[in-house]
Amino acid sequence: MNKLGLIGVSLSVGIGMGTLLDRNLFNPTHDGGEANAPSALLQGTLTVSGASGPSAVSFDIEPLRAMVREELALAASKTQPNSDARAVAAPRAETNDASPEQRRDSLQAVDTLINSGHWGDEERNAFHQKLAALDPQQREQAMQQLLQALNSGALKASTVGAPF
């Protein structure tokens, strides 16, 4: 019964506040003055219909859409330089200065780590160091090998935290 009473009180307060706010915001003859009137941009878009006072309020949405478009364009223009910097930085991170011999040695070391049957913190750290010397395709291949070995049970993980 207490829940029903609480719902009734909440409903009453909500309806009362809605009515009060509606009268204060959309009635330009209210004694509250200019502080309660809508903004200048929106004042021209509010139209009141009815013979005996405000019975319905219609709102033209196009000026609001124009404002949103302007704000989005402004926000997009502010983020353009940052997104270009990220796009330029990403390819630099993928390129490495490792020679083909270093890549081959790193790939062999990764295979040895995975085929050892034991995967601890030291193996994980060595794996990360060797991944840095590989190109993106080789990194993906090494990660697939690691995940397959872990999932099949050929590699027993004893790491603190995530195994990769």
N, C-alpha and C positions, 0 to 999 in steps of 0.2 A: 504494500500500500504506500510505503514511503517513496518508492521509485515512481509510482504514478503521480504522486503529489509533486515530486521534483520535476518530472516531465511537464506537468501543467504549469508550474511556475516558470520554467525555462521558456516554454512556448509563449506565455503571456508577456514576459520581459522582451523576448525577441520581436514579437509583433508590435509592442509599444515603442521599442527603440527604432524599429524600421519606420513606423509612422512618423515619429518625431524627426528622424533624420531626413525623411522625404520632404516634410514640410519646411525644415530649415534650409535644405540645400536647393530646392527647386522653386521656392516661392520668392520672387524678387521683391515683393512688397513687404516682406517680413521685417520687423523692427530691428533685426540684428545688423542691418546695414550691409556694407560691401563685403565684410568678412565672410558672410554666409552665402554670397552670390557665387555662381559658377565662374570659372576663369573666363577671360575676355574671348578667347578662341572658341570656347564652347557655348557662350551666351547666344551667339547668332544661330546655333544649330538646334536649340531647344525651341519647340513650338508647342503651344498650349491650345487644345481644342475643347470646345464646350462653351455654352452660353452663360452658365452661372458659375464661373470660376474654373479653376483647373480640375478637369475631370480625367484627362489623359495627357501624357507627355510622350511625344515621339522624338527620337534622337537620330540625327543624320550621322552615320558612321564614317563617311568618307573623310572628313577632317581628322578624325582620330586615326584612321588608317594612314593618312599622309604623315601625321606626326610620328607614328611607329616606323614608317619607312625611312623618314629622315634620321631617326635615332639609330636604326639598324645600319644605315649607310655610314653614319658617323662612327659607330662602333667598329664596323668592318674596315674603315679607312685607318683607324687607330691600330688595328691588329695586323694590317698588311705588312709593315716592316718586320715585326716579330716573326710572323709565319715564314717570310722569306729567309730570315736568318736561320730558322730551324731547318728549312728545306736545304739550305746550303750546308749546314753543319752535319746533317745526317749522312750524306755521301762521304764526307771526310772521315766520319767515324767508322764506316765500313771498309775503307781502304786501309791497308797496313803495309808496312815497309819490309815484311818478311820475304826472304828469297824463296824460290821454289824448293830449295834444299831444306830450309827451315820448316816450310809447310809440310813437306814429306816426313821429316823427322817428328814434327808435332803430331801428324796423323798416325804415325806408327806408335808414338807414345800413348796416344788416346786409345788405340786398339789394345795395347798392352795393359793399360789401366782397366779397361772394360773386361778383358779376358782373364784378369787375375782372379776373379771370383769373389773378391772382398772389396767393399766400397766404404771407406771411412772418411774422416775429415781431411786427412792428408791427400788421399786420392782425389777428393772433390776439389781441393785447392790446386793440385797439379793439373787437373782437368781444365779448370778455368784458365790457368796460365797458358796451357797448350791451345785452348780455343782462340785465344787472342791472336795467335799467329796464323790461323786458318782463314780462308775466304768464306763468304756467307754460305755458299753451297756446301762446303766441307763442314762448317759448323752445324748446319742442319742435319747432315748425314751423321755426324758424331753424336748429336743429341738423340737422333732416332735409334742409333745403336745402343746408347746408354739406356734409354727407356725400354727398348725391347729386352735387354739383358735383365733389367730390374723386374719387368713384368713377367718374364718367363721363369724367374727364380735362379737364373744362371749367375746372377750377381747378388750377393747378400749385403744389404746396406746396414751400416752401423754408425751412421752420422748423427750428430746433434743438430736437429733441424731438418730442413729439406735436403734430399740427397743430391740435388743439382743446384 
